[in-house]
């Protein structure tokens, strides 16, 4: 296994650089570009050249967290919806990034082989061997044991290269210069936090180092569990994409932070359901610290306080929510009908009195109640 190995592809002749640009023009002009999710064959075609390959000149990272076993891939590019092409991962199996002149089938094909126990280096070798256009591909993968492998074809547009580290690979092509992927490696190795945080740090380092020579447009991050549960909605820890944005890496970080906050809110609900009230309030408070301007978090935090018979403590929290969005006061009487707030006129009156127009809301008609709920707590999502 090669650790801390950096590969650079440099244009050694005018002909090499010209070949990449001519191929780019040919591929861009092709009207038959195939959708990555509609590719029927999970192996790169070997019989004839594919001139319909979509482009994803980009920088990316694939990695495994040795502490949790989580596997992930993150990417940024000056190309629309780069996450729909480049990022692939499966819980307990591995992660793949396929870019440059993209052959999307490296994603499902690589995961299929790694699921059979084939290592990432051997998987990549087999797939490249069958690809007649391997020299325009840039592909990296990591398996569930932390074995990483990468390939940068000689016809990837410079600056292009990759760096293999322990349990990860960073790779880039069409960069401003060849300092981008080493900067990504340093950031990933020195950043603390979970896998998503470290991969975001690598993307941010790429931007600081110059990034894509064309600029920026889209980004994505995908993190899966080290041990699969069989339920994809549980196995995908993070699955976020920024399809088109002037600052996609910054926006991706904002979305990751927002997802963390919503996870805390969900955890708070579960604590309430299990009557672990102190833990619930800690989770709600942590969510609000991450996203202090989210009035929905504040409102449901207040509802939870009422649920645990802390009405007086809930009132200033309700007041904050009502000031940020007066429409929350409309919801209060409706929650009574579904059992999420007590059917106590005095309590409801105290809550509505926190709003700017309490009288207008106190007689708001509520819809007919649904079937009884068997779960206490806010239950709002």
C-alpha positions as CSV (number, residue, x, y, z in Angstrom):
1,X,0.0,0.0,0.0
2,X,1.3,3.4,-0.9
3,X,0.6,6.1,1.7
4,X,1.3,9.8,1.2
5,X,1.9,9.4,-2.5
6,X,1.4,12.5,-4.7
7,X,0.9,12.2,-8.4
8,X,1.1,15.1,-10.8
9,X,0.2,15.1,-14.5
10,X,2.0,17.8,-16.3
11,X,1.8,18.7,-20.1
12,X,5.1,17.4,-21.4
13,X,4.4,18.5,-25.0
14,X,2.1,20.9,-26.8
15,X,0.5,17.9,-28.4
16,X,-0.6,16.4,-25.0
17,X,-2.4,19.6,-23.9
18,X,-3.9,20.0,-27.3
19,X,-5.2,16.4,-27.3
20,X,-7.0,17.1,-24.0
21,X,-8.6,20.2,-25.3
22,X,-9.7,18.7,-28.6
23,X,-11.2,15.8,-26.7
24,X,-13.1,18.2,-24.4
25,X,-14.5,19.9,-27.5
26,X,-15.6,16.7,-29.0
27,X,-17.3,15.5,-25.8
28,X,-19.0,18.8,-25.2
29,X,-20.4,18.8,-28.7
30,X,-21.9,15.3,-28.5
31,X,-25.7,15.4,-28.3
32,X,-25.9,11.9,-26.8
33,X,-24.6,12.4,-23.3
34,X,-25.9,9.6,-21.1
35,X,-27.5,10.2,-17.7
36,X,-25.3,8.6,-15.0
37,X,-28.2,7.0,-13.3
38,X,-29.4,5.5,-16.6
39,X,-26.2,3.7,-17.6
40,X,-27.3,0.0,-17.9
41,X,-23.8,-1.5,-17.7
42,X,-21.9,-1.2,-14.5
43,X,-18.5,-1.6,-16.2
44,X,-16.7,0.9,-18.3
45,X,-17.2,0.1,-22.0
46,X,-14.3,-1.6,-23.8
47,X,-15.7,-2.4,-27.2
48,X,-15.6,1.2,-28.7
49,X,-14.8,4.7,-27.5
50,X,-17.6,6.6,-25.8
51,X,-17.8,10.2,-27.0
52,X,-20.8,10.9,-24.9
53,X,-19.0,11.1,-21.5
54,X,-20.2,14.1,-19.4
55,X,-17.5,16.4,-18.1
56,X,-16.8,17.0,-14.4
57,X,-13.5,18.8,-14.1
58,X,-13.2,19.1,-10.4
59,X,-11.5,18.4,-7.1
60,X,-12.8,15.8,-4.7
61,X,-11.9,13.6,-1.8
62,X,-12.8,10.0,-0.9
63,X,-12.1,8.9,2.7
64,X,-12.8,6.5,5.6
65,X,-12.9,7.5,9.2
66,X,-10.9,4.9,11.2
67,X,-12.8,5.7,14.4
68,X,-16.3,5.2,13.2
69,X,-15.8,3.3,9.9
70,X,-17.8,5.9,8.1
71,X,-17.1,6.2,4.4
72,X,-17.5,9.4,2.4
73,X,-16.9,11.4,-0.8
74,X,-17.1,15.2,-1.3
75,X,-16.6,17.3,-4.5
76,X,-16.7,20.8,-6.0
77,X,-16.7,21.8,-9.6
78,X,-17.5,24.6,-12.1
79,X,-20.2,22.3,-13.5
80,X,-23.9,22.0,-12.9
81,X,-25.0,19.3,-10.4
82,X,-21.6,17.7,-10.0
83,X,-22.9,15.4,-7.2
84,X,-25.2,13.6,-9.6
85,X,-22.1,12.4,-11.6
86,X,-19.1,12.1,-9.3
87,X,-20.2,10.9,-5.8
88,X,-20.9,7.3,-5.0
89,X,-20.9,5.5,-1.6
90,X,-22.4,2.4,0.0
91,X,-22.5,1.7,3.7
92,X,-20.0,-0.9,4.8
93,X,-18.6,-1.1,1.3
94,X,-16.8,2.0,0.0
95,X,-16.8,5.3,-1.7
96,X,-16.0,6.4,-5.2
97,X,-15.3,9.6,-7.0
98,X,-15.3,9.5,-10.9
99,X,-14.5,12.7,-12.7
100,X,-12.7,14.5,-15.5
101,X,-14.3,13.0,-18.6
102,X,-16.7,11.1,-16.5
103,X,-17.5,7.4,-16.9
104,X,-20.3,7.2,-14.2
105,X,-20.3,3.4,-14.2
106,X,-17.0,3.4,-12.2
107,X,-19.4,4.3,-9.3
108,X,-21.8,1.4,-9.2
109,X,-19.2,-0.9,-10.8
110,X,-16.6,-0.1,-8.2
111,X,-19.1,-0.5,-5.3
112,X,-20.3,-3.8,-6.7
113,X,-16.8,-5.3,-6.8
114,X,-15.9,-3.9,-3.3
115,X,-19.1,-5.4,-2.0
116,X,-17.8,-8.8,-3.1
117,X,-14.6,-8.2,-1.0
118,X,-12.3,-6.9,-3.8
119,X,-10.0,-4.2,-2.5
120,X,-10.2,-0.7,-3.8
121,X,-6.8,-0.9,-5.5
122,X,-7.7,-4.1,-7.3
123,X,-11.2,-2.9,-8.1
124,X,-9.8,0.2,-9.8
125,X,-7.2,-1.8,-11.7
126,X,-9.9,-4.1,-13.1
127,X,-12.1,-1.3,-14.2
128,X,-9.3,0.7,-15.8
129,X,-8.2,-2.4,-17.7
130,X,-11.6,-2.6,-19.4
131,X,-11.8,1.2,-20.2
132,X,-10.3,2.2,-23.6
133,X,-10.5,5.8,-22.6
134,X,-8.7,5.4,-19.2
135,X,-6.3,8.2,-20.0
136,X,-9.1,10.8,-19.8
137,X,-10.5,9.5,-16.6
138,X,-9.8,10.5,-13.0
139,X,-11.1,8.0,-10.5
140,X,-10.5,7.4,-6.8
141,X,-12.0,5.0,-4.3
142,X,-11.7,3.7,-0.8
143,X,-13.0,0.5,0.7
144,X,-14.4,-0.4,4.1
145,X,-10.9,-1.5,5.3
146,X,-9.4,1.9,4.5
147,X,-7.5,0.8,1.3
148,X,-7.5,3.8,-1.1
149,X,-6.6,3.9,-4.7
150,X,-6.6,6.6,-7.4
151,X,-5.9,7.1,-11.1
152,X,-5.2,10.3,-13.0
153,X,-5.1,9.7,-16.7
154,X,-2.3,11.3,-18.8
155,X,-4.9,13.2,-20.9
156,X,-6.7,14.9,-17.9
157,X,-6.4,18.6,-18.4
158,X,-3.6,20.2,-16.3
159,X,-3.2,21.0,-13.6
160,X,-4.2,17.5,-12.6
161,X,-3.1,14.9,-10.1
162,X,-3.9,13.1,-6.9
163,X,-2.5,12.3,-3.5
164,X,-3.0,9.0,-1.6
165,X,-2.9,9.1,2.2
166,X,-3.9,6.6,4.9
167,X,-7.5,5.8,4.3
168,X,-8.1,8.6,1.8
169,X,-7.4,10.1,-1.6
170,X,-7.7,13.6,-2.9
171,X,-7.7,14.3,-6.6
172,X,-8.2,17.2,-9.0
173,X,-8.0,18.2,-12.6
174,X,-8.3,21.5,-14.5
175,X,-7.0,23.3,-11.4
176,X,-5.3,26.7,-11.3
177,X,-2.0,25.0,-10.3
178,X,-0.7,21.8,-8.8
179,X,-0.9,23.0,-5.2
180,X,-4.6,22.2,-4.9
181,X,-4.6,18.5,-4.0
182,X,-1.6,18.7,-1.6
183,X,-3.4,21.5,0.2
184,X,-6.5,19.3,0.5
185,X,-4.4,16.5,1.9
186,X,-2.9,18.7,4.6
187,X,-6.3,20.0,5.6
188,X,-7.9,16.6,5.9
189,X,-5.0,15.2,7.9
190,X,-4.9,18.1,10.4
191,X,-8.6,18.9,10.8
192,X,-10.4,17.6,13.8
193,X,-14.1,16.5,13.9
194,X,-16.1,13.9,12.1
195,X,-15.6,12.7,8.6
196,X,-18.0,15.3,7.1
197,X,-16.1,18.1,8.9
198,X,-12.7,16.9,7.7
199,X,-13.9,16.5,4.1
200,X,-15.4,20.0,4.1
201,X,-12.1,21.3,5.4
202,X,-10.4,19.7,2.4
203,X,-12.8,21.4,0.0
204,X,-12.2,24.7,1.6
205,X,-8.4,24.2,1.4
206,X,-8.7,23.6,-2.3
207,X,-10.5,26.9,-2.7
208,X,-7.8,28.7,-0.8
209,X,-5.2,27.1,-2.9
210,X,-6.7,28.4,-6.1
211,X,-9.3,25.7,-6.9
212,X,-10.8,25.1,-10.3
213,X,-9.3,27.4,-13.0
214,X,-12.9,28.1,-14.3
215,X,-14.4,29.1,-10.9
216,X,-17.0,27.3,-8.9
217,X,-20.7,26.2,-9.4
218,X,-21.8,23.1,-7.5
219,X,-20.7,20.8,-4.7
220,X,-21.8,17.7,-2.9
221,X,-21.0,15.5,0.1
222,X,-22.1,11.9,0.8
223,X,-21.2,10.1,4.0
224,X,-22.4,6.5,4.8
225,X,-22.2,4.3,7.9
226,X,-19.4,1.9,8.4
227,X,-21.9,-0.9,9.3
228,X,-25.0,-1.1,7.1
229,X,-28.4,-1.4,8.6
230,X,-30.2,-2.3,5.4
231,X,-32.1,1.0,5.5
232,X,-30.7,3.6,3.2
233,X,-32.3,6.5,5.1
234,X,-30.3,5.4,8.1
235,X,-27.2,4.3,6.4
236,X,-26.7,7.7,4.6
237,X,-25.4,9.9,7.4
238,X,-25.0,13.0,5.2
239,X,-26.3,13.3,1.6
240,X,-26.4,16.9,0.5
241,X,-25.9,18.7,-2.8
242,X,-25.6,22.2,-4.0
243,X,-26.6,22.2,-7.6
244,X,-25.9,25.8,-8.7
245,X,-24.5,28.5,-6.5
246,X,-21.9,31.3,-6.7
247,X,-20.2,29.9,-3.5
248,X,-21.0,26.2,-3.4
249,X,-18.5,25.1,-0.8
250,X,-19.7,27.8,1.6
251,X,-23.3,26.8,0.9
252,X,-22.5,23.1,1.4
253,X,-21.0,23.9,4.8
254,X,-24.2,25.9,5.7
255,X,-26.3,22.9,4.8
256,X,-24.2,20.5,6.8
257,X,-24.6,22.7,9.8
258,X,-28.3,22.9,9.2
259,X,-28.6,19.1,9.0
260,X,-26.7,18.7,12.2
261,X,-29.2,21.1,13.9
262,X,-32.2,19.2,12.5
263,X,-30.7,15.9,13.7
264,X,-30.5,17.4,17.2
265,X,-34.1,18.5,17.0
266,X,-35.1,15.0,16.0
267,X,-33.0,13.6,18.9
268,X,-34.8,16.0,21.2
269,X,-38.2,14.7,20.1
270,X,-37.0,11.1,20.7
271,X,-35.8,12.1,24.2
272,X,-39.2,13.6,24.9
273,X,-41.0,10.5,23.7
274,X,-38.8,8.4,26.1
275,X,-39.4,11.0,28.9
276,X,-35.7,11.9,29.1
277,X,-36.6,15.6,29.5
278,X,-33.2,17.0,30.5
279,X,-31.6,15.4,27.5
280,X,-34.4,16.7,25.2
281,X,-33.8,20.3,26.4
282,X,-30.1,19.9,25.9
283,X,-30.6,18.7,22.3
284,X,-33.0,21.5,21.5
285,X,-30.7,24.1,22.9
286,X,-27.8,22.7,21.0
287,X,-29.8,22.9,17.8
288,X,-30.7,26.5,18.4
289,X,-27.0,27.4,19.0
290,X,-26.2,26.0,15.6
291,X,-29.0,27.9,13.8
292,X,-30.1,30.7,16.1
293,X,-32.3,32.4,13.5
294,X,-34.5,29.3,13.0
295,X,-37.9,30.3,14.5
296,X,-39.3,26.8,14.0
297,X,-36.7,25.3,16.3
298,X,-37.6,27.9,18.9
299,X,-41.3,27.2,18.6
300,X,-41.1,23.5,19.1
301,X,-38.6,23.9,21.9
302,X,-41.4,26.0,23.6
303,X,-44.0,23.3,22.9
304,X,-41.6,20.7,24.5
305,X,-41.3,22.8,27.6
306,X,-45.1,22.8,28.0
307,X,-45.2,19.1,27.4
308,X,-42.9,18.6,30.4
309,X,-45.0,20.9,32.6
310,X,-42.7,23.9,32.4
311,X,-45.2,26.4,31.1
312,X,-43.7,29.4,32.8
313,X,-40.3,28.6,31.2
314,X,-41.9,28.2,27.8
315,X,-43.5,31.7,27.7
316,X,-40.4,33.7,26.8
317,X,-39.5,31.0,24.2
318,X,-42.9,31.3,22.6
319,X,-42.5,35.1,22.6
320,X,-39.3,34.8,20.7
321,X,-40.9,32.5,18.1
322,X,-44.0,34.8,17.7
323,X,-41.8,37.9,17.3
324,X,-39.8,36.2,14.5
325,X,-42.9,34.8,12.8
326,X,-46.4,35.7,14.1
327,X,-48.0,32.8,12.2
328,X,-46.8,30.4,14.8
329,X,-49.6,31.8,17.1
330,X,-52.1,30.4,14.6
331,X,-50.8,26.9,15.2
332,X,-51.2,27.0,19.0
333,X,-54.9,26.2,19.2
334,X,-54.6,23.6,16.5
335,X,-52.0,21.7,18.5
336,X,-54.6,21.3,21.3
337,X,-56.9,19.3,19.0
338,X,-54.1,16.8,18.3
339,X,-52.9,16.5,21.9
340,X,-49.6,18.3,21.4
341,X,-50.6,21.1,23.8
342,X,-53.0,20.7,26.8
343,X,-56.7,21.4,26.5
344,X,-56.4,24.0,29.2
345,X,-57.8,27.5,28.3
346,X,-55.7,29.1,31.0
347,X,-52.4,27.7,29.6
348,X,-53.3,28.4,26.0
349,X,-54.3,31.9,26.9
350,X,-50.9,32.5,28.6
351,X,-49.1,31.2,25.5
352,X,-51.2,33.3,23.1
353,X,-50.7,36.4,25.2
354,X,-47.0,36.3,24.2
355,X,-47.9,37.1,20.6
356,X,-48.3,40.5,19.1
357,X,-52.0,40.0,18.2
358,X,-53.2,37.5,20.8
359,X,-56.9,38.3,20.4
360,X,-56.8,37.7,16.7
361,X,-55.6,34.1,17.1
362,X,-57.4,32.9,20.2
363,X,-60.6,32.0,18.3
364,X,-58.9,30.7,15.1
365,X,-60.9,27.7,13.9
366,X,-59.0,24.4,14.1
367,X,-59.3,21.5,11.8
368,X,-60.9,18.3,12.9
369,X,-58.5,16.2,15.0
370,X,-56.8,13.2,13.3
371,X,-56.6,9.7,14.8
372,X,-55.2,9.6,18.3
373,X,-51.4,9.7,18.6
374,X,-49.5,7.1,20.7
375,X,-46.4,9.2,21.0
376,X,-45.9,12.1,23.4
377,X,-43.8,15.1,22.6
378,X,-43.8,17.6,19.7
379,X,-44.0,15.0,16.9
380,X,-43.9,17.8,14.3
381,X,-42.0,16.2,11.5
